């Protein structure tokens, strides 16, 4: 089963509107996202059963923020995966530096 992230973004916004939740205050959403990351990390550290649910909350907030900002998270993920597939890491002067194997930059 494939998930259409663009459709999920729209569903998340519909649900936010239905419940009267924030749909405009981007900084507030980032704060909630940060809180969800903390909850997921806590669940991981304590080996809690709800880790999967906490990770889902993170994804939901990311999708919601993306929709609020007018980005297709699905497209952005695809672009970033392509970039990461072409990254090469080299140690230069004792530091790990990333390069794009297509451009050498």
N, CA, C and O atoms as a GROMACS GRO file, in nm:
protein
  420
    1UNK      N    1   0.084  -0.119   0.000
    1UNK     CA    2   0.000   0.000   0.000
    1UNK      C    3   0.088   0.125   0.000
    1UNK      O    4   0.173   0.141   0.088
    2UNK      N    5   0.068   0.210  -0.097
    2UNK     CA    6   0.142   0.335  -0.102
    2UNK      C    7   0.058   0.446  -0.040
    2UNK      O    8  -0.064   0.448  -0.052
    3UNK      N    9   0.126   0.537   0.027
    3UNK     CA   10   0.059   0.651   0.086
    3UNK      C   11   0.089   0.773   0.000
    3UNK      O   12   0.204   0.801  -0.032
    4UNK      N   13  -0.015   0.846  -0.036
    4UNK     CA   14  -0.002   0.971  -0.109
    4UNK      C   15   0.015   1.083  -0.006
    4UNK      O   16  -0.082   1.128   0.054
    5UNK      N   17   0.139   1.126   0.012
    5UNK     CA   18   0.166   1.227   0.115
    5UNK      C   19   0.096   1.359   0.085
    5UNK      O   20   0.056   1.429   0.178
    6UNK      N   21   0.082   1.394  -0.043
    6UNK     CA   22   0.011   1.517  -0.077
    6UNK      C   23  -0.134   1.510  -0.029
    6UNK      O   24  -0.187   1.608   0.024
    7UNK      N   25  -0.197   1.395  -0.047
    7UNK     CA   26  -0.335   1.377   0.000
    7UNK      C   27  -0.340   1.379   0.153
    7UNK      O   28  -0.431   1.437   0.211
    8UNK      N   29  -0.242   1.317   0.217
    8UNK     CA   30  -0.239   1.316   0.363
    8UNK      C   31  -0.224   1.458   0.418
    8UNK      O   32  -0.284   1.491   0.520
    9UNK      N   33  -0.143   1.542   0.351
    9UNK     CA   34  -0.128   1.681   0.394
    9UNK      C   35  -0.264   1.749   0.398
    9UNK      O   36  -0.297   1.820   0.493
   10UNK      N   37  -0.342   1.727   0.293
   10UNK     CA   38  -0.476   1.788   0.285
   10UNK      C   39  -0.568   1.732   0.393
   10UNK      O   40  -0.644   1.807   0.454
   11UNK      N   41  -0.562   1.602   0.417
   11UNK     CA   42  -0.644   1.540   0.521
   11UNK      C   43  -0.609   1.596   0.659
   11UNK      O   44  -0.697   1.621   0.741
   12UNK      N   45  -0.480   1.614   0.683
   12UNK     CA   46  -0.436   1.667   0.812
   12UNK      C   47  -0.489   1.808   0.831
   12UNK      O   48  -0.535   1.842   0.940
   13UNK      N   49  -0.485   1.891   0.727
   13UNK     CA   50  -0.538   2.027   0.738
   13UNK      C   51  -0.689   2.025   0.760
   13UNK      O   52  -0.741   2.104   0.838
   14UNK      N   53  -0.759   1.936   0.691
   14UNK     CA   54  -0.904   1.924   0.712
   14UNK      C   55  -0.935   1.888   0.857
   14UNK      O   56  -1.027   1.942   0.917
   15UNK      N   57  -0.857   1.797   0.912
   15UNK     CA   58  -0.878   1.755   1.050
   15UNK      C   59  -0.848   1.870   1.147
   15UNK      O   60  -0.919   1.887   1.246
   16UNK      N   61  -0.744   1.948   1.118
   16UNK     CA   62  -0.710   2.062   1.202
   16UNK      C   63  -0.825   2.164   1.201
   16UNK      O   64  -0.864   2.216   1.306
   17UNK      N   65  -0.878   2.190   1.082
   17UNK     CA   66  -0.990   2.285   1.072
   17UNK      C   67  -1.113   2.232   1.144
   17UNK      O   68  -1.182   2.305   1.215
   18UNK      N   69  -1.141   2.104   1.126
   18UNK     CA   70  -1.258   2.040   1.188
   18UNK      C   71  -1.255   2.055   1.340
   18UNK      O   72  -1.359   2.076   1.404
   19UNK      N   73  -1.136   2.045   1.398
   19UNK     CA   74  -1.123   2.052   1.543
   19UNK      C   75  -1.089   2.192   1.594
   19UNK      O   76  -1.078   2.213   1.715
   20UNK      N   77  -1.074   2.287   1.503
   20UNK     CA   78  -1.042   2.424   1.544
   20UNK      C   79  -0.898   2.441   1.589
   20UNK      O   80  -0.868   2.532   1.667
   21UNK      N   81  -0.810   2.355   1.541
   21UNK     CA   82  -0.669   2.365   1.578
   21UNK      C   83  -0.598   2.468   1.491
   21UNK      O   84  -0.653   2.514   1.390
   22UNK      N   85  -0.479   2.502   1.529
   22UNK     CA   86  -0.399   2.601   1.459
   22UNK      C   87  -0.377   2.563   1.313
   22UNK      O   88  -0.339   2.450   1.282
   23UNK      N   89  -0.400   2.657   1.224
   23UNK     CA   90  -0.372   2.636   1.082
   23UNK      C   91  -0.292   2.752   1.023
   23UNK      O   92  -0.270   2.757   0.902
   24UNK      N   93  -0.249   2.845   1.107
   24UNK     CA   94  -0.181   2.965   1.056
   24UNK      C   95  -0.050   2.998   1.126
   24UNK      O   96   0.039   3.056   1.064
   25UNK      N   97  -0.036   2.964   1.251
   25UNK     CA   98   0.081   3.006   1.330
   25UNK      C   99   0.193   2.903   1.315
   25UNK      O  100   0.200   2.805   1.389
   26UNK      N  101   0.280   2.928   1.218
   26UNK     CA  102   0.389   2.835   1.187
   26UNK      C  103   0.482   2.815   1.306
   26UNK      O  104   0.515   2.700   1.338
   27UNK      N  105   0.527   2.922   1.375
   27UNK     CA  106   0.618   2.900   1.490
   27UNK      C  107   0.557   2.807   1.596
   27UNK      O  108   0.627   2.725   1.656
   28UNK      N  109   0.426   2.820   1.617
   28UNK     CA  110   0.358   2.734   1.713
   28UNK      C  111   0.366   2.588   1.669
   28UNK      O  112   0.388   2.499   1.752
   29UNK      N  113   0.347   2.563   1.541
   29UNK     CA  114   0.353   2.426   1.490
   29UNK      C  115   0.493   2.366   1.506
   29UNK      O  116   0.508   2.249   1.539
   30UNK      N  117   0.597   2.449   1.483
   30UNK     CA  118   0.733   2.400   1.504
   30UNK      C  119   0.756   2.364   1.651
   30UNK      O  120   0.827   2.268   1.682
   31UNK      N  121   0.698   2.441   1.741
   31UNK     CA  122   0.710   2.409   1.883
   31UNK      C  123   0.643   2.276   1.916
   31UNK      O  124   0.697   2.194   1.990
   32UNK      N  125   0.524   2.254   1.859
   32UNK     CA  126   0.455   2.126   1.880
   32UNK      C  127   0.537   2.011   1.821
   32UNK      O  128   0.548   1.905   1.882
   33UNK      N  129   0.593   2.033   1.703
   33UNK     CA  130   0.678   1.931   1.640
   33UNK      C  131   0.796   1.897   1.729
   33UNK      O  132   0.828   1.780   1.750
   34UNK      N  133   0.860   2.000   1.782
   34UNK     CA  134   0.973   1.980   1.872
   34UNK      C  135   0.931   1.897   1.993
   34UNK      O  136   1.003   1.808   2.037
   35UNK      N  137   0.813   1.928   2.047
   35UNK     CA  138   0.761   1.851   2.160
   35UNK      C  139   0.738   1.705   2.125
   35UNK      O  140   0.766   1.616   2.205
   36UNK      N  141   0.688   1.681   2.005
   36UNK     CA  142   0.663   1.543   1.962
   36UNK      C  143   0.794   1.466   1.944
   36UNK      O  144   0.801   1.347   1.974
   37UNK      N  145   0.897   1.533   1.895
   37UNK     CA  146   1.028   1.469   1.883
   37UNK      C  147   1.078   1.430   2.022
   37UNK      O  148   1.131   1.321   2.041
   38UNK      N  149   1.060   1.519   2.118
   38UNK     CA  150   1.100   1.490   2.255
   38UNK      C  151   1.023   1.371   2.311
   38UNK      O  152   1.081   1.285   2.379
   39UNK      N  153   0.893   1.365   2.284
   39UNK     CA  154   0.812   1.253   2.331
   39UNK      C  155   0.857   1.122   2.267
   39UNK      O  156   0.862   1.018   2.334
   40UNK      N  157   0.891   1.126   2.139
   40UNK     CA  158   0.938   1.005   2.071
   40UNK      C  159   1.071   0.960   2.129
   40UNK      O  160   1.094   0.841   2.149
   41UNK      N  161   1.159   1.055   2.155
   41UNK     CA  162   1.289   1.020   2.212
   41UNK      C  163   1.272   0.960   2.351
   41UNK      O  164   1.340   0.864   2.386
   42UNK      N  165   1.183   1.017   2.429
   42UNK     CA  166   1.156   0.964   2.562
   42UNK      C  167   1.101   0.820   2.552
   42UNK      O  168   1.142   0.732   2.628
   43UNK      N  169   1.009   0.799   2.458
   43UNK     CA  170   0.953   0.664   2.439
   43UNK      C  171   1.063   0.566   2.398
   43UNK      O  172   1.063   0.451   2.441
   44UNK      N  173   1.154   0.612   2.314
   44UNK     CA  174   1.266   0.528   2.272
   44UNK      C  175   1.355   0.493   2.391
   44UNK      O  176   1.389   0.377   2.413
   45UNK      N  177   1.393   0.596   2.467
   45UNK     CA  178   1.483   0.574   2.581
   45UNK      C  179   1.422   0.479   2.685
   45UNK      O  180   1.492   0.398   2.745
   46UNK      N  181   1.293   0.492   2.704
   46UNK     CA  182   1.224   0.412   2.807
   46UNK      C  183   1.162   0.285   2.750
   46UNK      O  184   1.090   0.213   2.820
   47UNK      N  185   1.191   0.258   2.622
   47UNK     CA  186   1.140   0.137   2.556
   47UNK      C  187   0.989   0.124   2.571
   47UNK      O  188   0.937   0.016   2.599
   48UNK      N  189   0.919   0.236   2.551
   48UNK     CA  190   0.773   0.238   2.565
   48UNK      C  191   0.707   0.178   2.441
   48UNK      O  192   0.764   0.180   2.332
   49UNK      N  193   0.588   0.127   2.459
   49UNK     CA  194   0.512   0.067   2.350
   49UNK      C  195   0.459   0.170   2.251
   49UNK      O  196   0.422   0.134   2.139
   50UNK      N  197   0.454   0.298   2.290
   50UNK     CA  198   0.393   0.398   2.203
   50UNK      C  199   0.493   0.471   2.113
   50UNK      O  200   0.460   0.576   2.059
   51UNK      N  201   0.613   0.418   2.098
   51UNK     CA  202   0.713   0.483   2.014
   51UNK      C  203   0.662   0.501   1.871
   51UNK      O  204   0.679   0.608   1.812
   52UNK      N  205   0.600   0.400   1.814
   52UNK     CA  206   0.547   0.411   1.678
   52UNK      C  207   0.444   0.522   1.666
   52UNK      O  208   0.443   0.595   1.568
   53UNK      N  209   0.359   0.534   1.764
   53UNK     CA  210   0.258   0.639   1.765
   53UNK      C  211   0.323   0.777   1.775
   53UNK      O  212   0.278   0.872   1.710
   54UNK      N  213   0.428   0.788   1.854
   54UNK     CA  214   0.498   0.916   1.867
   54UNK      C  215   0.568   0.952   1.736
   54UNK      O  216   0.569   1.069   1.697
   55UNK      N  217   0.625   0.854   1.668
   55UNK     CA  218   0.685   0.881   1.537
   55UNK      C  219   0.579   0.924   1.436
   55UNK      O  220   0.605   1.011   1.352
   56UNK      N  221   0.461   0.865   1.444
   56UNK     CA  222   0.351   0.905   1.357
   56UNK      C  223   0.311   1.050   1.384
   56UNK      O  224   0.282   1.126   1.291
   57UNK      N  225   0.310   1.090   1.512
   57UNK     CA  226   0.280   1.229   1.546
   57UNK      C  227   0.379   1.325   1.480
   57UNK      O  228   0.341   1.430   1.430
   58UNK      N  229   0.507   1.287   1.480
   58UNK     CA  230   0.609   1.370   1.416
   58UNK      C  231   0.577   1.385   1.267
   58UNK      O  232   0.581   1.495   1.213
   59UNK      N  233   0.546   1.274   1.201
   59UNK     CA  234   0.514   1.278   1.058
   59UNK      C  235   0.391   1.365   1.033
   59UNK      O  236   0.388   1.440   0.936
   60UNK      N  237   0.292   1.354   1.117
   60UNK     CA  238   0.170   1.433   1.101
   60UNK      C  239   0.200   1.582   1.113
   60UNK      O  240   0.151   1.662   1.033
   61UNK      N  241   0.281   1.619   1.211
   61UNK     CA  242   0.317   1.761   1.224
   61UNK      C  243   0.399   1.808   1.103
   61UNK      O  244   0.377   1.919   1.055
   62UNK      N  245   0.491   1.726   1.055
   62UNK     CA  246   0.569   1.763   0.936
   62UNK      C  247   0.478   1.784   0.815
   62UNK      O  248   0.494   1.880   0.740
   63UNK      N  249   0.385   1.694   0.796
   63UNK     CA  250   0.292   1.706   0.684
   63UNK      C  251   0.204   1.830   0.699
   63UNK      O  252   0.179   1.900   0.602
   64UNK      N  253   0.158   1.856   0.820
   64UNK     CA  254   0.076   1.974   0.844
   64UNK      C  255   0.151   2.103   0.818
   64UNK      O  256   0.099   2.194   0.754
   65UNK      N  257   0.273   2.112   0.869
   65UNK     CA  258   0.355   2.232   0.846
   65UNK      C  259   0.381   2.249   0.696
   65UNK      O  260   0.375   2.360   0.644
   66UNK      N  261   0.411   2.140   0.628
   66UNK     CA  262   0.435   2.146   0.484
   66UNK      C  263   0.314   2.200   0.410
   66UNK      O  264   0.327   2.284   0.321
   67UNK      N  265   0.196   2.154   0.448
   67UNK     CA  266   0.074   2.202   0.384
   67UNK      C  267   0.051   2.350   0.416
   67UNK      O  268   0.013   2.428   0.328
   68UNK      N  269   0.075   2.390   0.540
   68UNK     CA  270   0.057   2.529   0.579
   68UNK      C  271   0.151   2.620   0.500
   68UNK      O  272   0.116   2.734   0.468
   69UNK      N  273   0.271   2.571   0.470
   69UNK     CA  274   0.371   2.651   0.398
   69UNK      C  275   0.363   2.637   0.246
   69UNK      O  276   0.434   2.706   0.173
   70UNK      N  277   0.277   2.546   0.199
   70UNK     CA  278   0.260   2.528   0.055
   70UNK      C  279   0.364   2.441  -0.012
   70UNK      O  280   0.388   2.453  -0.132
   71UNK      N  281   0.427   2.353   0.066
   71UNK     CA  282   0.525   2.260   0.011
   71UNK      C  283   0.462   2.122  -0.003
   71UNK      O  284   0.379   2.083   0.079
   72UNK      N  285   0.503   2.050  -0.106
   72UNK     CA  286   0.470   1.908  -0.116
   72UNK      C  287   0.584   1.834  -0.045
   72UNK      O  288   0.694   1.824  -0.100
   73UNK      N  289   0.559   1.782   0.073
   73UNK     CA  290   0.664   1.710   0.144
   73UNK      C  291   0.708   1.588   0.064
   73UNK      O  292   0.825   1.550   0.066
   74UNK      N  293   0.615   1.527  -0.006
   74UNK     CA  294   0.648   1.412  -0.090
   74UNK      C  295   0.753   1.450  -0.195
   74UNK      O  296   0.851   1.378  -0.213
   75UNK      N  297   0.733   1.562  -0.263
   75UNK     CA  298   0.831   1.608  -0.364
   75UNK      C  299   0.964   1.645  -0.299
   75UNK      O  300   1.070   1.613  -0.352
   76UNK      N  301   0.958   1.711  -0.184
   76UNK     CA  302   1.081   1.753  -0.116
   76UNK      C  303   1.161   1.632  -0.070
   76UNK      O  304   1.284   1.632  -0.077
   77UNK      N  305   1.093   1.529  -0.022
   77UNK     CA  306   1.161   1.406   0.021
   77UNK      C  307   1.227   1.340  -0.100
   77UNK      O  308   1.342   1.296  -0.092
   78UNK      N  309   1.154   1.332  -0.211
   78UNK     CA  310   1.210   1.270  -0.331
   78UNK      C  311   1.334   1.345  -0.379
   78UNK      O  312   1.434   1.283  -0.416
   79UNK      N  313   1.328   1.478  -0.379
   79UNK     CA  314   1.443   1.558  -0.420
   79UNK      C  315   1.562   1.536  -0.326
   79UNK      O  316   1.676   1.523  -0.371
   80UNK      N  317   1.535   1.532  -0.197
   80UNK     CA  318   1.643   1.517  -0.099
   80UNK      C  319   1.706   1.378  -0.107
   80UNK      O  320   1.827   1.366  -0.092
   81UNK      N  321   1.627   1.276  -0.130
   81UNK     CA  322   1.681   1.141  -0.146
   81UNK      C  323   1.775   1.137  -0.266
   81UNK      O  324   1.882   1.075  -0.260
   82UNK      N  325   1.736   1.202  -0.375
   82UNK     CA  326   1.822   1.208  -0.495
   82UNK      C  327   1.954   1.278  -0.463
   82UNK      O  328   2.060   1.231  -0.504
   83UNK      N  329   1.947   1.388  -0.391
   83UNK     CA  330   2.068   1.459  -0.351
   83UNK      C  331   2.155   1.369  -0.264
   83UNK      O  332   2.276   1.357  -0.286
   84UNK      N  333   2.093   1.305  -0.164
   84UNK     CA  334   2.170   1.219  -0.073
   84UNK      C  335   2.231   1.099  -0.144
   84UNK      O  336   2.338   1.052  -0.105
   85UNK      N  337   2.165   1.050  -0.248
   85UNK     CA  338   2.219   0.937  -0.324
   85UNK      C  339   2.348   0.973  -0.396
   85UNK      O  340   2.428   0.885  -0.429
   86UNK      N  341   2.370   1.100  -0.420
   86UNK     CA  342   2.488   1.144  -0.492
   86UNK      C  343   2.592   1.207  -0.400
   86UNK      O  344   2.692   1.262  -0.447
   87UNK      N  345   2.570   1.201  -0.271
   87UNK     CA  346   2.666   1.257  -0.178
   87UNK      C  347   2.780   1.159  -0.153
   87UNK      O  348   2.760   1.039  -0.139
   88UNK      N  349   2.898   1.216  -0.148
   88UNK     CA  350   3.019   1.142  -0.114
   88UNK      C  351   3.083   1.217   0.001
   88UNK      O  352   3.089   1.340   0.000
   89UNK      N  353   3.130   1.145   0.098
   89UNK     CA  354   3.193   1.209   0.214
   89UNK      C  355   3.342   1.177   0.214
   89UNK      O  356   3.383   1.063   0.197
   90UNK      N  357   3.422   1.282   0.232
   90UNK     CA  358   3.567   1.267   0.236
   90UNK      C  359   3.620   1.342   0.357
   90UNK      O  360   3.563   1.443   0.400
   91UNK      N  361   3.729   1.292   0.410
   91UNK     CA  362   3.796   1.363   0.519
   91UNK      C  363   3.897   1.459   0.457
   91UNK      O  364   3.988   1.419   0.384
   92UNK      N  365   3.879   1.588   0.488
   92UNK     CA  366   3.967   1.693   0.438
   92UNK      C  367   4.017   1.771   0.558
   92UNK      O  368   3.938   1.832   0.632
   93UNK      N  369   4.150   1.770   0.578
   93UNK     CA  370   4.209   1.840   0.694
   93UNK      C  371   4.145   1.798   0.825
   93UNK      O  372   4.122   1.880   0.914
   94UNK      N  373   4.115   1.669   0.837
   94UNK     CA  374   4.062   1.616   0.961
   94UNK      C  375   3.912   1.635   0.979
   94UNK      O  376   3.858   1.597   1.083
   95UNK      N  377   3.844   1.695   0.880
   95UNK     CA  378   3.700   1.717   0.890
   95UNK      C  379   3.629   1.637   0.782
   95UNK      O  380   3.677   1.623   0.670
   96UNK      N  381   3.511   1.584   0.819
   96UNK     CA  382   3.429   1.512   0.723
   96UNK      C  383   3.354   1.615   0.639
   96UNK      O  384   3.277   1.694   0.693
   97UNK      N  385   3.376   1.613   0.508
   97UNK     CA  386   3.315   1.708   0.416
   97UNK      C  387   3.229   1.630   0.317
   97UNK      O  388   3.268   1.524   0.269
   98UNK      N  389   3.111   1.686   0.286
   98UNK     CA  390   3.025   1.619   0.188
   98UNK      C  391   3.040   1.686   0.052
   98UNK      O  392   3.052   1.808   0.043
   99UNK      N  393   3.037   1.604  -0.052
   99UNK     CA  394   3.048   1.647  -0.189
   99UNK      C  395   2.936   1.583  -0.269
   99UNK      O  396   2.886   1.476  -0.233
  100UNK      N  397   2.896   1.648  -0.376
  100UNK     CA  398   2.802   1.590  -0.472
  100UNK      C  399   2.887   1.522  -0.578
  100UNK      O  400   2.968   1.588  -0.643
  101UNK      N  401   2.870   1.392  -0.597
  101UNK     CA  402   2.954   1.320  -0.693
  101UNK      C  403   2.927   1.361  -0.838
  101UNK      O  404   3.006   1.326  -0.926
  102UNK      N  405   2.819   1.433  -0.864
  102UNK     CA  406   2.792   1.481  -1.000
  102UNK      C  407   2.867   1.610  -1.031
  102UNK      O  408   2.909   1.632  -1.144
  103UNK      N  409   2.884   1.695  -0.928
  103UNK     CA  410   2.945   1.827  -0.952
  103UNK      C  411   3.080   1.842  -0.885
  103UNK      O  412   3.157   1.931  -0.920
  104UNK      N  413   3.112   1.755  -0.788
  104UNK     CA  414   3.237   1.767  -0.714
  104UNK      C  415   3.232   1.872  -0.606
  104UNK      O  416   3.331   1.894  -0.536
  105UNK      N  417   3.118   1.938  -0.592
  105UNK     CA  418   3.105   2.043  -0.489
  105UNK      C  419   3.056   1.987  -0.359
  105UNK      O  420   3.039   2.062  -0.262
   0.00000   0.00000   0.00000
